Structure formats: structure tokens, C-alpha cells
Amino acid sequence: MTEFPKLLMVLGGILLFIGLFMQVVGRLPGDIVVKKGNFTFFFPIVTCIVISLLLTFIFSFLGRFK
């Protein structure tokens, strides 16, 4: 039962880091924005790739300590 609180703290820290990252970076070059009239479609493709790479690195790093 002592592993669950540690896991929650690590996940909380990761989410905090992602939130701060999103606030600082915002929209990266390469993100898709389509504006037509009063409709705006935003798809953060580059941001998703960067977050995916970061999470892959973090989880592979954490996986080595099992």
C-alpha cells in the first residue's frame, strides 16, 4: 500500500510539469489553426509530439527503477 501514494505523487508532478510546460510554450510552430468566419479549429500536432516524447522519456526512465 505504500507504493500507491508514491505513484500518485509522481503522476501529480508529471501533470504539474505538463501544465507548466503548456503555459510557457503555448502554441508551437507547426500546430494547425484553421479560421473560417466565426469558427476556429486548433489542432496542436507539434505540441502533442513534444509531449509524447517527454512522456516516453519519463516513463522509460521510471521503468528502469522497477
Buried (B, 14 or more C-beta within 10 A) or exposed (E): EEEEEEEEEEEEEBEEEBEEBEEEEEEEEEBEEEEEEEEEEEEBEBBEEBBEEBEEEBEEEEEEEE
